[in-house]
Amino acid sequence: MSPSTKYTEYDAYAADDAAEGRVFDAGGQDWDRIVKEAADAGEERLVVNMGPQHPSTHGVLRLVLTLDGETVTDCRVGIGYLHTGIEKNMEFRTWTQGTTFCTRMDYLAPIFNETAYCLGVERLLGITDAIPERAQIIRVMMMELNRISSHLVAIATFGLELGATTVMLNGFIEREYTLDLFEEITGLRMNMAYVRPGGVAQDLPSGAMSKLQDYLDRMPKRFRALRKLMDDNPVYKARTVDVAYLDLTGCMALGITGPVLRSTGLPWDLRKSQPYCGYETYDFEVATQTTSDVYGRYLVRMKEMEESLRIVEQCVERLQTVKGPVMIQDKKIGWPAQLAIGADGMGNSPRHIAHIMGTSMEALIHHFKLVTEGFRVPAGQAYAAIESPRGELGVHVVSDGGTRPYRVHFRDPSFTNLQATPAMAEGGMVADVIAAVASIDPVMGGVDR
C-alpha cells in the first residue's frame, strides 16, 4: 500500500482534505496499532507516549510525540482521563448547590469557578445590580488572592520541571500563606463554595483584616526573591527564551486567552475590556510582553501577581469603610437565610437556631424550603465570563424555570489553550515540550470537567 494512502476512517476529526499521507488515531488503548502503522510506513522515527502519568504534564495529560532524533515532528494531545461529570451533576442539584460542584473543576482556581457560575445565575435572576457592595469587594479580593496562589503553583512546578528545586520550594511556601488566608476567611483551603448566588457565604471573621495586612507586607519582597532566582538566570533563560513560540496570529486562530495571549503584546484582559464585580473602579495595569515565548509568559505571570497585590490592597482599604450585608437582602434567594456560625466555628449560632425554632414558624418553614428545594430561576439562558489565571473562563447557564439548572456548560481556558500544544512543540526539541506545556499552565480538572 502506498505511503500516501489516507486512513481517515481512524480519525473522526480528519476530513478527506484535512490530512495528507497516513492519519494515526491516538484515542486510547491503541498503542499497538500506532506502533504497527509507524513501522509499516518504513520511516526511521520514534513514537513516544508522554503521559498520562508523567510528572511534567501537569496532571493526567497524554501527549503522543513523533520524534526524528530529538526533534518533535508531530504532537497529538489526548485528554479525558480526569472526567468527573461535574456539569452533568449540576443538573441534579439546586442552583446554590451548584457552587459545590463547579468549584472543583479547575482546582487551582476554585473562587473563579464559583464567581463565573454565580454571575451567570445572577444574570438570569436579574439581580446583578442588587449584589451588596461589600460582597463584590470580597469577591474581587478573593479572586486576586486566588490568582496569586494559582500563578505561584504554575511558576513553582515549572521551576521543578526544569530542575530548579529552590524555585519550587519558594513558590509553594508562599502559596501556603495564601491558602492560610482562604482557610481563615472561608474555613477551607480550596474548593470552598464560598461565592454563592446573591453574594458570599459569610462576612470576614474577626482577625482577618490584620492577617491580610501581614500578607500584603510580606509578599512584595517574596516576589522580588523569586525574580532574583529566575529573571536573569542564564540556565532558565536558555530553556525559555524563543522556546514554544506562538505569535498573536496563532493565538487568535486558536482562541487562546490569558497570559499566553498577553505575552504576544495584546492587552486583552476581561477585567479591563469587559469589567465585572466592579473591576472598573480599581487601579491596576494589564501585564503584557512581546516575546511570544515561554519566558514572556513567565514574566506576564510575575507582573500579574504584583498587580493582584495592588488590587488586594485597595480591597482591604475599602472593606474598612464599606459596611453592610454580604448577601442579597431578598430572603427568597439569599441562602441560607441569616446564616451565622456558632462560637465553636460549626453549624448555626444558638441565636439563629432560637429564632427559627422558637419564635418564628414562618422563618423555620422558609429556611427548610430554601435549603431543601432551592429558589426558582426564570426560564432563559445567560453567558458570563471572567478573567481566570489561565484566561477567559465563561459559563453558559440555561434555566427552564425550575429550582435546578437545565444545563450548565463552562468554557474553561485550559481546554481551549491546550490546542496550542502542537503549534508550540512541533519543530522544537523534545525537552522543549515540557517547557511548552508548563507555559500554558493547564489544569486537567478544568479540561475534563
N, C-alpha and C positions, 0 to 999 in steps of 0.2 A: 504493500500500500504506500502511495507516495507521501512524502513528508508534508505536503500541502493539504492533505485531507483534513476537513473540519470535523470535529467531534462535538457539534453543537448540541447533540442530544444529551450530553453530560452536564451541560451548563444551562440552567433555565433562564439565566440573565444575559446570555450571549445571543444576540440576533445573528442572522446569516451574514450580515455585512459588518458585524461588530468585531470580528476576530479574524486573523489570518493565521494559517497554519493550524497546529493542533491546539485544542482547548482542553485544559485539565480542570476537573472539578475538585475542590477541596472541602467538601461538605461534611466530612466526618466519617470515620470507620472506612476510609477508602485509601489508606496508606499504601497497601499492597498494589492497588491498581495504578496509583500515581507513579510508584517506582517502576512498574512494568511499562507504562506508557513512556516514561522518560528513557528507559533502556531501549525500547523499540525505536525511538527517534534516532538512535545511533550517534548522539552527540555526547561529548565529554562534559558533563555538568553534574552538579550535586544538588539534590533537593533536600533541604533541611527543614525539619519540623521544629520550629521555635515556639514552645508553649504547647498546650495551655498552662502547664505547670512550670513556669520559668520565672526566676526571681527578678528578671528585668522587664517583664511585660505588664507590670502594674495590675496584676490580677490574672484571672483566667482568660487571657487573650491568646489566640493561636495565630501564629504567622507561618505561612508556608513559603519558604525562601528558595529560589533557584539561584545557585551560585556558579559563576565562572571564575574559578580560583577564589579570590577574596572579594570579588565584585558581585553585587546583587543585581541580577538581570531581571528578576520577576519577584514580586511580593504580593501575596494574597492574604487577606485578613479574614480570620474565622472567629465568629462571636457566638453567643448563645449558651455558654457554659455556666452562666450565673443567673439564668432566667428564674424569676421569683413570682411572676404573675401579679405584681403589685397593682397595675392598672385594672386588671380584671377583678381583683379582690375588692377594690374600692367601690365597685358597683353593688356590693352586698353589705355596705356599711353606711351609716348616716354621713351627712356632709361633714360634720365635725370630726367624726372618727376617721375620715379620710386622711387627716393630717398624720395620724399614727402610722399609716401605710407609706404615704409618699415621702415622709422624712427619711425613710430607709433606702431610697433609690441611690442617689449619689451620697454615699455615707460619709464623705468628707465635707459635704456642704448641706447638712440637713436643714438649716434655717432657710436657705434659699429655696429648697424644695417646698417647704411649708408656706413660705411667703408667696411664691408664684401661684400655688394652688388656692390660697385664701384670697388673693387678689382676683382670681377668676371667679370664685364663688361670690365675692362681694360685688363684682360687676353684674352678675346675674341677679343678685338681690336688689341692686340699685342703691347700695349703701356706701359706695366708695367715699363720698364726701362726709359721711357720718362717723367715720372712724375717729376716735379721740386722738387729739394731737400728741398726747403723751405716749399712746400706744404706737403711733407712727415713728416717734423718735426712738423708742426702744427697738422697734423693728430694724430701723436703719443701723443703730448701734450694734445689734446682734449680728446683722448681716456683714458688717465690716469686720467685726471680730472673727466671724467665720471665714471671711475672705483671707484674713491673715493666717489663720490656722491651716486652711487648705493650701495656700501657697507655700507655707513652711514645710508641709509634707512633700509637695512637689519638688522643692529645692533640696530637701534632705535626702529623699530617695534617689534623686538624680545624682547627687554627690556620691552616694554609696555605690551606685551602679557604675560610676567611673572610677571607683577605688578610693574616694575621699571619705574615709570613715569619720573624720573630725567634723565634716560638714553635716553628716547625718546626725551625729550626737548633738551638735549645737541646734540644728533645726528642730529635732524632736523635744529637746529640753524647753525651747521657747514655746513650742506648741502646747506643752503641758500647762504652762502658765495661762494660756488662753482657755484651755479646757477647764481649768480650775474656776475661771470666771463663769463659764457655762454652767458648771455644777452649782456654783453659788447662786446664780440667778434663776435657773430652771429646775435644779435638782438632779440633772443628768449631764453627763459629759458629751453625749451625742445622741441622735435620734430622739429629740426632746419632745416633739409635738407641742412646742411652746407657742408658736404662732397659730392662732385659730381664727375662723371667720368672725369678724367683728372686732378683733384686737389681739391681745395676747392673754395667756392663761392667768397670769398674776403680775402684780407690780414688783419692782425691785425690792428685795429684802433689805432689812437694816444691815448696814455694814458694806453693802455692795459698792456704794459710791467711793468709799475710801480705797477699796481693793481695785476699783477701776483706775483711780488716780495713781496708785502704786504701779499698776501695769503701764500706764502712759509714761511714767517716769523711767521705767526700766527698758522698754522696748527700743527706743531710738538708738541707744548705744549697743544693744544686741544686734540690731540690723547692720550697724556700722562694722561690727565684728564679723558678721557673715560676709559682708562685702570685701573685707580685707583678705578673707580666705579665698575668694573666688574672682573678684572683678579683674584683677591683673595677674592672676595665676597663669604662668605660661603653659603648664600642662593642661589646665582646664580650658584655656582658650584654644589650644591646639586641637582639642576634641570637640569644640563647639563652633568656632568661627568658620563661616562658609560651609557649615555642615547642615544637611537636611534643608536645603534652600527651597523656599516656596514664596513666590512673589505675590503681589496684590491680585494680578490676573488669575492666578491659580486659586487663591483664596475665594475670590468672587465666584469662580466657576463651580467650586465645590461647596459653597455655602459656609465657609469657615468663619467663626467668630472668636472673640476673646483675645487673649494675649498673642495667639498665633497670627491673627489678623492685624492687631495693632503693631506687631513687630515689622510689618511692611510699611508703616508710616500713616495708615488710615486711622484717625482718632474716633473710631466707631465704638461708643460705649452707651448703652441704653440709659445709664444714669444721667447722661447729658442729652442724648438725642431724643429719648422718649421717657422723661422723668416719671417716677412713681414714688410713693411714700414720702413725698416732699423733698426729694434729692435736689430739686432745682434751687432750694434755699441754702444748700451747703456749698462751702468754698473748697474746691479741690480741682486737681488737674488730671487729665486723661493721659496716662503714660503711653508713650509711643517710641519706637525705634525705626530705623530704615534699613536694617541689615537683612531682614527676612530669613534669618538663620536661627540656629539653636541658641547662640549667645544672646541675640537680640530678645528672644522670648524670655530668657532668664532675667535680663535687665528690666524688661517690662514688668515682670512679677515682683522684682525687688522694689521698683518705684511704686507699684500699686500698693504694696504693704505699707510703705511710708505715707502714701496719700490716705490709706484707710485709717491710719493713726490720727491724721488730721481730722477726719470726719468723726471718729470716736470722741476726740477731744471736744469737738463742737457739740456732740450729743450730750456729753457729760455736763457741759455748761448749760445747755437748755433744760436738762432734767432737773437742775437745781432751782429753776424758776417756773417751769411749766408743771403745774399740778393738775390733779383731776383723775378721772377713771381711766382704765386701760382696756376696757371692753365697752362695746356699743351699749347705749342705755336702753335699747329695745329688748325687753326681757324675753321676748319670744325668739330671739336669735342668740343673745349672749349666753354661752354655755360654759360650765354650769352656772346657774344663776347665783350671784352673790357668793362666789367661792371664796373661802377664807381658810387658810391652812392652820391646823391646830398648833399648840405650843410644842408638841413633840415632832413637828415637821411632817406629820402624816394625817391624812383624812381632813375632814372639815373641823372648824373650830367649834367648841361647845356652844358658843353664842349663835352660830348659824344653825346648828342642829336644833337648839331650843326654839329658834324661830320657826323652822319649817315643821317641826314635830309637835310643838306645844302651843303655839299662838296663832298659826295661820294655816288652816286646812287648804286654802287656795294655793298658798306657796308650796305646800307639800305636793299637791296634785300636779301643779305646773312643773315643779322640779322633776318629778317622776316621768311625766310625759316628755319633757325636753330631753332628758338623758336617755330614755329607752327608745323613743320614737324619732326624736330629732325634729328640726324645723323644715318646713316646706320651702322649696325654691321655685320661683315662677319658671314655666317652661321656656326654653330658649337655649342659646349657646353663646359662649364668650371665649375670647382668647386674651390671655395676659402674659406678658413677657418681662423678665428681669435680667440683669447682668450678673450672672454667677461667676465664680472664679475661672470657669472654663469657657464662658461665652454666653450666648443668648439661651436662657432657659425659659421655654414657653410652655403654657398649659392650655389645652382646649377642653373646656368643660361643657357638657350637654346635660340639660335637665328636662325631664318630662313632666315636671310639676310635682314630683313626689319628694319624699324625705331622703332619698338616696340618689347619687349620681346615675344618670342613664349611661354616660360614657365619660371617661377622663383619659386624655392622651397627652403625654409630655413630649416636647421637643427638647431632648437632652443634648447639650453641646458635645459631650464626649462621643455620642453615637455619630453625630454629623462630622466632627473633626477627625474621627478615625479614617474617614475616606481619604485623608491626605497622606496616609502612611505610604502607599505605593509611590506617590509622586515625590515624597521626601527620600525614600530609601533606594529606589531603583536607580542604578548607575553609581551608587556610592559603595563604600566598603561595608562588609557585614558587621563590623564593630560599630559603624555609624547608625545601624538600625536601632540600637539601644538608645543612643542619643536622640534620634528622631522621635521614637515613641515617648520618651521621657519629656521632650519639649511639648508634645501635645497634651500630656498630663491627663490621660483618660482614666475614668473610674468605671469599672465594668458593672457595678451595681446600677449606674445610670444608663449604661448602654443596653443592658438586657432587660431591666425592669420586670 
